[in-house]
């Protein structure tokens, strides 16, 4: 499919609610972009669509009236989560054939993989949305409709485009590149190298940060200055992978900018992943709202909460997680719980009737189920009828715990903008939050890169980080670290290094001669 950039006819605009901060959806018929981009409310609505395009893949409830057609039509975050987790030591998918995740699970995909195609086209659909929005953010429009608010809208759209391009860079490396400055109509985008895309993302984030809301003033579910600095930190931490350059001091400095926004660790870690987690703006830097009434998603966190609960075990009770029924989509591989000390409260696994390790990867009785995610409120009540509207649990895309771990890793990799003692204090702050005291604290001699990659698993498991982390540590494809069923072998095996990068779909290569998959 050749990418075509033309005026988007928006049959439905997604309006942003002001009471709960969630992104509410209301039907609002329009005919052309010229009709849409006439009022501040309409700009706000289209910006809402850009945000919700990460959790809902259509204009109607749960993704009805799909935005685009692809191999399977999956939403952005379900695709993102599967590409980041399925092939790692954190996740054992259940429905290998039925959900078409065998190749992701065994690190054996090719350029026809449906999940890879869905992710690719969701990313570029979202980039198209932001480009269209920015094409109508001219100086005249900004001045005529309200300079201050329009300035925020434009910066947020540029942030979201930078986020989408960062995912494209991480997954595909050499990618097509288009902005609002490119021609409207049939257009063949050039292929950007990782260095070019990296430079674009870095430049965009630096340029827009002052036009974003500070964290204390930012409406919930929208990108703040803290979000921009977090994305910069992630870019810098992975710079050696992307462009062959170490940028660890810049990573530390970006993390310190995040902390300067006033974030703190939330005292109760479990509350970061329940149905009231929209209240955790002390730690959650950027969240994707999911709401059973206004922003229904069958992917995103509905997939995480319902997918982690068995649909065959009589021992695991769905109501304990605030859901009507489990989907049994995934469990964890045995290597993940093995990383936890016996007294680590972050080891939230359902073990009754389950084996830790997997003789058969798609047997639901093998592998522990995760208990990290929940659709329960703080009061312990189900927040929604998940059979009708999915969950009410938001997706915490960025949170302070990750920032602390990025800082510590950057120091261990040679960054000098922070002391080793300060890095140790960041790690121990997370462990003190988990234990409620200093019993889990480590000493200077224990803080190493080997410790960090395991600590990232313990703190961030099944949040969508793992593939990128393992690649950065040289562990994803190599024999330096094996886990069960890596490479399709029970005891694990190394695979070709080409699997550090996903292939651009063959249909796209046919349409755009500027693109290629040299290793596929």
C-alpha positions as CSV (number, residue, x, y, z in Angstrom):
1,X,0.0,0.0,0.0
2,X,1.4,3.4,-1.0
3,X,0.9,5.9,1.8
4,X,-1.5,8.6,0.6
5,X,-1.6,11.9,2.3
6,X,-4.8,13.8,1.7
7,X,-7.4,15.7,3.7
8,X,-8.9,13.4,6.4
9,X,-12.6,13.4,6.3
10,X,-13.5,13.1,10.0
11,X,-16.9,11.6,10.4
12,X,-16.4,11.4,14.2
13,X,-14.5,13.8,16.4
14,X,-13.2,12.7,19.8
15,X,-13.9,15.4,22.4
16,X,-12.0,15.6,25.6
17,X,-13.9,15.6,28.9
18,X,-13.1,18.3,31.5
19,X,-14.5,16.6,34.6
20,X,-12.7,13.3,34.9
21,X,-9.9,14.2,32.4
22,X,-10.7,11.1,30.4
23,X,-11.0,11.5,26.6
24,X,-14.7,11.2,25.9
25,X,-16.1,10.3,22.5
26,X,-19.1,12.1,20.9
27,X,-20.3,11.8,17.3
28,X,-20.0,15.1,15.4
29,X,-20.5,15.0,11.7
30,X,-18.3,17.1,9.4
31,X,-17.4,17.0,5.8
32,X,-13.9,18.2,5.1
33,X,-10.8,19.3,6.9
34,X,-11.6,22.9,6.0
35,X,-14.9,22.6,7.9
36,X,-13.3,20.9,10.9
37,X,-10.4,23.3,11.5
38,X,-12.5,26.4,12.2
39,X,-13.1,26.5,16.0
40,X,-11.0,25.9,19.1
41,X,-13.3,23.1,20.2
42,X,-12.8,21.3,16.9
43,X,-9.0,21.5,17.3
44,X,-9.4,20.1,20.8
45,X,-11.6,17.3,19.5
46,X,-9.1,16.3,16.8
47,X,-6.3,16.4,19.3
48,X,-8.4,14.1,21.4
49,X,-8.6,11.7,18.4
50,X,-4.8,11.7,18.1
51,X,-4.5,10.7,21.8
52,X,-7.2,8.0,21.7
53,X,-5.8,6.5,18.5
54,X,-3.4,4.7,20.8
55,X,-6.1,2.8,22.6
56,X,-9.1,2.6,20.2
57,X,-8.8,1.6,16.6
58,X,-12.1,3.0,15.3
59,X,-14.7,5.7,15.7
60,X,-17.3,3.7,17.6
61,X,-17.5,1.8,20.8
62,X,-14.5,-0.5,21.3
63,X,-13.1,0.3,17.8
64,X,-16.3,-0.1,15.7
65,X,-16.2,1.7,12.4
66,X,-12.5,1.0,12.1
67,X,-10.0,3.7,11.2
68,X,-8.2,1.6,8.6
69,X,-8.1,-1.9,7.3
70,X,-5.0,-4.1,7.9
71,X,-4.3,-7.8,8.3
72,X,-6.1,-8.0,11.6
73,X,-7.1,-4.5,12.5
74,X,-5.7,-4.6,16.1
75,X,-5.4,-1.4,18.2
76,X,-2.1,0.4,18.7
77,X,-1.4,-0.6,22.3
78,X,-2.3,-4.2,21.9
79,X,0.0,-4.4,18.9
80,X,2.7,-2.5,20.8
81,X,2.5,-4.7,23.8
82,X,2.7,-7.9,21.9
83,X,5.7,-6.8,19.8
84,X,7.4,-5.7,23.1
85,X,6.6,-8.7,25.2
86,X,5.6,-11.9,23.3
87,X,9.1,-13.0,22.4
88,X,10.7,-12.2,25.7
89,X,11.3,-13.9,29.1
90,X,8.2,-12.1,30.5
91,X,5.3,-13.5,28.5
92,X,3.9,-16.9,27.4
93,X,1.1,-16.5,25.0
94,X,-1.7,-19.0,25.1
95,X,-3.4,-18.9,21.7
96,X,-0.4,-19.2,19.5
97,X,-2.2,-20.2,16.3
98,X,-5.6,-18.6,17.1
99,X,-4.1,-15.2,17.9
100,X,-1.3,-15.6,15.3
101,X,1.5,-15.0,17.8
102,X,3.6,-18.1,17.2
103,X,6.2,-16.2,15.2
104,X,6.4,-13.4,17.7
105,X,6.7,-15.9,20.6
106,X,9.5,-17.9,18.9
107,X,11.4,-15.0,17.4
108,X,10.8,-16.4,13.9
109,X,8.6,-13.8,12.1
110,X,9.0,-12.6,8.5
111,X,7.8,-9.6,6.5
112,X,4.3,-11.1,6.3
113,X,3.6,-11.2,10.0
114,X,0.1,-9.8,10.7
115,X,1.0,-8.2,14.1
116,X,4.1,-6.5,12.7
117,X,1.9,-5.2,9.8
118,X,-0.8,-3.9,12.2
119,X,1.8,-2.1,14.3
120,X,3.4,-0.5,11.3
121,X,0.2,0.7,9.8
122,X,-1.2,2.0,13.2
123,X,2.0,4.0,13.6
124,X,1.7,5.6,10.2
125,X,-2.0,6.2,10.5
126,X,-1.3,8.1,13.7
127,X,1.5,10.0,12.1
128,X,-0.9,10.9,9.3
129,X,-3.4,12.3,11.9
130,X,-0.8,14.5,13.5
131,X,0.5,15.7,10.2
132,X,-3.0,16.7,9.1
133,X,-3.6,18.5,12.4
134,X,-0.3,20.3,12.2
135,X,-0.9,21.3,8.6
136,X,-3.8,23.5,9.9
137,X,-1.8,24.9,12.9
138,X,-0.7,28.0,10.9
139,X,0.3,31.2,12.6
140,X,-2.9,32.8,11.4
141,X,-5.0,30.0,13.0
142,X,-3.1,30.2,16.2
143,X,-3.6,33.9,16.5
144,X,-7.2,34.0,15.5
145,X,-8.4,31.1,17.6
146,X,-6.5,31.7,20.8
147,X,-2.8,31.8,20.8
148,X,-2.1,30.3,24.2
149,X,-4.3,27.2,23.9
150,X,-3.5,26.7,20.3
151,X,0.2,26.8,21.2
152,X,-0.3,24.0,23.6
153,X,-2.3,22.0,21.1
154,X,0.4,22.3,18.4
155,X,3.1,21.3,20.9
156,X,1.2,18.3,22.0
157,X,0.6,17.1,18.5
158,X,4.3,17.4,17.8
159,X,5.0,15.4,20.9
160,X,2.7,12.7,19.8
161,X,4.2,12.5,16.4
162,X,7.7,12.3,18.0
163,X,6.3,9.4,20.2
164,X,5.0,7.6,17.1
165,X,8.3,8.1,15.3
166,X,10.2,6.8,18.3
167,X,8.2,3.6,18.2
168,X,8.8,3.3,14.4
169,X,12.5,3.9,15.0
170,X,12.7,1.3,17.8
171,X,10.8,-1.4,15.8
172,X,11.9,-0.8,12.3
173,X,15.0,1.5,12.3
174,X,15.1,2.6,8.6
175,X,11.6,4.0,8.0
176,X,9.6,6.3,5.7
177,X,9.5,9.9,6.9
178,X,6.7,12.4,6.3
179,X,5.7,15.7,7.9
180,X,3.0,18.3,7.4
181,X,5.4,20.1,5.0
182,X,5.2,17.3,2.5
183,X,2.8,17.3,-0.5
184,X,-0.8,16.3,-0.1
185,X,-1.9,13.5,-2.3
186,X,-0.1,10.5,-3.6
187,X,3.4,10.7,-2.3
188,X,6.3,8.3,-1.9
189,X,8.1,9.1,1.3
190,X,11.9,9.0,1.6
191,X,13.6,6.5,3.8
192,X,15.2,8.0,6.9
193,X,18.2,6.4,8.5
194,X,18.1,5.9,12.3
195,X,20.4,8.8,12.7
196,X,18.0,11.1,10.7
197,X,15.0,9.9,12.7
198,X,16.8,10.2,16.0
199,X,17.9,13.8,15.2
200,X,14.3,14.7,14.2
201,X,12.8,13.3,17.4
202,X,15.4,15.0,19.6
203,X,15.0,18.3,17.8
204,X,11.2,18.2,18.0
205,X,11.2,17.5,21.7
206,X,13.7,20.2,22.5
207,X,11.8,22.7,20.5
208,X,8.3,22.1,21.9
209,X,9.0,21.5,25.6
210,X,8.5,25.1,26.7
211,X,5.1,25.1,24.8
212,X,3.8,22.1,26.7
213,X,2.1,22.4,30.1
214,X,4.3,21.9,33.1
215,X,3.3,18.8,34.9
216,X,1.4,20.6,37.7
217,X,-0.8,22.4,35.1
218,X,-1.3,19.7,32.5
219,X,-4.8,18.3,32.0
220,X,-4.9,14.5,32.7
221,X,-4.2,12.3,29.7
222,X,-2.4,15.0,27.8
223,X,1.4,15.3,27.3
224,X,3.3,17.6,29.7
225,X,6.8,18.8,29.8
226,X,7.5,15.8,32.0
227,X,6.4,13.5,29.2
228,X,8.7,15.2,26.7
229,X,11.7,14.9,28.9
230,X,10.9,11.2,29.6
231,X,10.8,10.5,25.9
232,X,14.1,12.3,25.4
233,X,15.6,10.2,28.2
234,X,14.4,7.0,26.5
235,X,15.9,8.2,23.2
236,X,19.2,9.0,24.8
237,X,19.4,5.7,26.8
238,X,19.0,3.7,23.6
239,X,21.2,5.9,21.4
240,X,24.0,3.4,21.2
241,X,21.5,0.9,19.7
242,X,20.0,3.4,17.4
243,X,22.9,5.5,16.2
244,X,26.0,3.9,17.7
245,X,26.7,6.9,20.0
246,X,26.6,7.0,23.8
247,X,24.4,9.8,25.1
248,X,24.2,8.8,28.8
249,X,24.9,12.2,30.3
250,X,22.1,13.6,28.2
251,X,19.9,10.8,29.4
252,X,20.7,11.6,33.1
253,X,20.0,15.3,32.4
254,X,16.7,14.6,30.8
255,X,15.7,12.4,33.8
256,X,16.7,15.2,36.2
257,X,14.4,17.5,34.2
258,X,11.6,15.1,34.7
259,X,12.2,15.0,38.4
260,X,12.3,18.8,38.4
261,X,8.6,18.7,37.5
262,X,7.8,17.5,41.0
263,X,7.0,13.9,40.5
264,X,7.3,11.5,43.5
265,X,6.9,7.7,43.9
266,X,3.4,6.8,44.8
267,X,3.4,5.1,48.2
268,X,1.2,2.1,47.2
269,X,2.7,0.6,44.0
270,X,-0.3,-1.6,43.4
271,X,-2.5,1.4,43.0
272,X,-0.6,2.4,39.9
273,X,-2.3,-0.5,38.0
274,X,-5.9,-0.5,39.3
275,X,-9.0,1.3,38.0
276,X,-8.3,4.4,40.1
277,X,-4.9,4.9,38.6
278,X,-5.9,8.2,37.0
279,X,-5.4,9.6,40.5
280,X,-1.7,8.7,40.6
281,X,-0.4,11.8,38.9
282,X,2.3,11.9,41.6
283,X,4.2,9.1,39.8
284,X,2.5,8.5,36.4
285,X,4.0,11.0,34.0
286,X,1.9,10.2,30.9
287,X,-1.2,7.9,30.8
288,X,-3.5,6.7,28.1
289,X,-7.0,6.8,29.5
290,X,-9.3,3.8,29.0
291,X,-12.9,4.2,30.1
292,X,-15.8,1.7,30.0
293,X,-18.2,4.4,29.1
294,X,-16.4,7.0,27.0
295,X,-13.2,5.3,25.7
296,X,-13.9,1.6,25.4
297,X,-11.0,-0.5,24.3
298,X,-10.8,-4.2,23.8
299,X,-7.0,-3.9,23.6
300,X,-4.7,-1.7,25.7
301,X,-5.4,-2.4,29.4
302,X,-8.5,-4.5,28.8
303,X,-6.2,-6.9,27.1
304,X,-3.8,-6.7,30.1
305,X,-6.3,-7.1,32.9
306,X,-8.6,-9.7,31.3
307,X,-5.8,-11.4,29.4
308,X,-3.8,-12.2,32.5
309,X,-6.6,-14.2,34.1
310,X,-7.3,-17.8,33.2
311,X,-10.5,-18.9,31.4
312,X,-10.0,-22.5,32.3
313,X,-8.8,-22.6,35.9
314,X,-11.4,-23.1,38.7
315,X,-9.0,-21.7,41.2
316,X,-8.4,-18.2,39.8
317,X,-11.5,-16.0,40.3
318,X,-12.1,-13.2,37.8
319,X,-14.0,-11.1,40.3
320,X,-10.8,-10.9,42.3
321,X,-9.5,-8.6,39.5
322,X,-12.7,-6.7,38.9
323,X,-13.6,-8.5,35.7
324,X,-16.5,-10.7,34.6
325,X,-14.4,-13.4,33.0
326,X,-10.8,-14.1,32.2
327,X,-9.5,-14.4,28.7
328,X,-6.5,-16.6,29.4
329,X,-4.4,-14.8,26.8
330,X,-1.0,-15.1,28.5
331,X,1.0,-16.2,31.4
332,X,4.6,-15.5,32.4
333,X,7.6,-17.6,31.5
334,X,9.3,-19.2,34.5
335,X,12.4,-17.1,34.3
336,X,10.5,-14.0,35.4
337,X,9.3,-15.1,38.8
338,X,12.8,-16.7,39.3
339,X,14.2,-13.1,39.4
340,X,12.3,-12.2,42.6
341,X,13.5,-12.7,46.1
342,X,11.0,-14.7,48.2
343,X,10.0,-11.5,50.1
344,X,9.8,-9.2,47.2
345,X,6.2,-7.8,47.3
346,X,6.4,-6.9,43.5
347,X,6.1,-10.7,42.7
348,X,2.4,-10.6,41.9
349,X,1.7,-14.0,40.4
350,X,-1.1,-16.5,40.7
351,X,0.5,-19.9,41.3
352,X,-2.3,-22.2,42.5
353,X,-2.5,-25.2,40.2
354,X,0.2,-23.7,37.9
355,X,3.7,-24.9,37.2
356,X,6.5,-22.3,37.1
357,X,8.1,-23.5,33.9
358,X,6.6,-24.6,30.6
359,X,7.0,-28.0,29.0
360,X,4.3,-26.7,26.5
361,X,4.2,-23.0,26.0
362,X,0.4,-22.8,25.2
363,X,-0.8,-25.0,28.0
364,X,-2.7,-22.7,30.4
365,X,-1.8,-24.8,33.4
366,X,1.9,-24.1,32.8
367,X,3.4,-20.8,33.8
368,X,2.1,-18.5,36.5
369,X,-0.6,-15.9,35.8
370,X,0.2,-12.3,36.4
371,X,-1.8,-10.4,39.1
372,X,-0.3,-7.0,38.5
373,X,-3.2,-5.4,36.6
374,X,-6.7,-4.9,38.0
375,X,-10.1,-3.4,37.3
376,X,-10.8,-2.9,41.0
377,X,-11.1,0.6,42.5
378,X,-9.2,1.6,45.6
379,X,-12.3,0.5,47.6
380,X,-12.0,-3.0,46.1
381,X,-15.0,-2.8,43.8
382,X,-15.3,-3.7,40.1
383,X,-15.1,-0.4,38.2
384,X,-17.0,-1.6,35.2
385,X,-18.7,-4.6,33.5
386,X,-15.8,-5.8,31.4
387,X,-18.0,-7.9,29.2
388,X,-19.8,-4.8,28.0
389,X,-17.3,-2.0,28.2
390,X,-13.8,-3.3,29.0
391,X,-11.9,-2.0,31.9
392,X,-11.6,1.4,33.5
393,X,-7.8,1.1,34.1
394,X,-5.6,3.6,32.3
395,X,-2.3,2.6,30.7
396,X,0.6,4.3,32.5
397,X,2.9,4.7,29.5
398,X,5.6,6.7,31.4
399,X,6.1,6.6,35.2
400,X,8.8,7.9,37.6
401,X,10.1,4.4,38.5
402,X,11.3,3.9,34.9
403,X,13.0,7.3,35.1
404,X,14.9,6.3,38.3
405,X,16.1,3.1,36.6
406,X,17.1,4.9,33.5
407,X,19.3,7.2,35.5
408,X,21.0,4.4,37.4
409,X,21.7,2.5,34.2
410,X,23.1,5.6,32.5
411,X,25.5,6.0,35.4
412,X,26.6,2.4,35.2
413,X,27.1,2.8,31.4
414,X,29.5,5.7,32.0
415,X,27.4,8.8,32.5
416,X,29.0,11.3,34.8
417,X,26.2,13.7,35.4
418,X,25.2,11.8,38.5
419,X,27.2,10.0,41.2
420,X,27.2,6.3,41.8
421,X,25.8,7.0,45.3
422,X,22.9,8.9,43.8
423,X,22.2,6.1,41.3
424,X,22.1,3.6,44.2
425,X,19.7,5.8,46.1
426,X,17.3,5.9,43.1
427,X,17.3,2.1,42.9
428,X,16.9,1.7,46.7
429,X,14.0,4.2,46.7
430,X,12.0,1.8,44.5
431,X,12.9,-1.1,46.7
432,X,12.0,0.8,49.9
433,X,8.6,1.6,48.3
434,X,8.1,-2.1,47.5
435,X,9.1,-3.5,50.9
436,X,7.9,-0.6,53.0
437,X,11.3,-0.5,54.8
438,X,15.0,-0.9,54.0
439,X,15.0,-4.7,54.1
440,X,15.2,-5.0,50.3
441,X,17.9,-2.4,49.9
442,X,21.2,-3.3,48.1
443,X,24.7,-2.0,48.6
444,X,27.2,-0.4,46.2
445,X,28.8,-3.7,45.3
446,X,25.5,-5.2,44.2
447,X,24.6,-2.4,41.8
448,X,25.6,-3.5,38.3
449,X,24.2,-3.7,34.8
450,X,23.3,-7.3,35.4
451,X,21.3,-6.2,38.4
452,X,19.7,-3.4,36.5
453,X,18.3,-5.5,33.7
454,X,16.8,-7.9,36.3
455,X,15.5,-5.0,38.4
456,X,13.8,-3.5,35.4
457,X,12.0,-6.8,34.9
458,X,11.0,-6.9,38.6
459,X,9.7,-3.3,38.6
460,X,8.3,-2.9,35.0
461,X,7.3,-6.4,33.9
462,X,4.4,-6.6,31.5
463,X,4.3,-2.8,31.0
464,X,5.7,-3.0,27.4
465,X,9.5,-2.4,28.0
466,X,11.1,-5.8,27.9
467,X,12.1,-6.3,24.2
468,X,13.8,-2.8,24.0
469,X,15.6,-3.5,27.3
470,X,16.9,-6.9,26.3
471,X,18.2,-5.5,22.9
472,X,20.0,-2.7,24.7
473,X,21.7,-5.2,26.9
474,X,22.6,-7.5,24.0
475,X,20.4,-10.3,25.3
476,X,17.4,-10.5,23.0
477,X,18.8,-12.6,20.2
478,X,22.1,-13.9,21.5
479,X,23.1,-16.9,23.6
480,X,24.2,-14.6,26.5
481,X,20.8,-15.1,28.1
482,X,18.4,-18.0,27.2
483,X,14.8,-18.5,28.4
484,X,12.4,-21.3,27.8
485,X,11.1,-21.4,24.2
486,X,13.3,-18.6,23.0
487,X,13.9,-19.4,19.3
488,X,11.2,-22.1,19.5
489,X,13.3,-24.5,21.6
490,X,12.2,-25.6,25.0
491,X,15.5,-24.8,26.7
492,X,16.0,-21.7,24.6
493,X,18.4,-20.9,21.7
494,X,20.0,-17.9,20.1
495,X,18.4,-16.6,17.0
496,X,19.6,-14.5,14.1
497,X,20.5,-10.9,15.1
498,X,18.1,-9.7,12.4
499,X,15.3,-10.3,14.9
500,X,16.4,-7.2,16.9
501,X,14.5,-5.3,14.2
502,X,11.1,-6.0,12.8
503,X,10.7,-6.0,9.0
504,X,8.6,-3.4,7.1
505,X,5.6,-5.3,5.6
506,X,6.0,-6.6,2.1
507,X,3.0,-4.7,0.9
508,X,4.7,-1.5,1.9
509,X,8.0,-2.5,0.1
510,X,6.0,-3.1,-3.1
511,X,4.5,0.4,-2.9
512,X,7.5,2.3,-1.8
513,X,10.8,1.6,-3.7
514,X,12.7,3.7,-1.2
515,X,12.3,1.1,1.5
516,X,13.9,-2.3,2.0
517,X,14.4,-5.2,4.5
518,X,18.1,-6.1,3.8
519,X,18.2,-8.8,6.5
520,X,14.8,-10.4,5.5
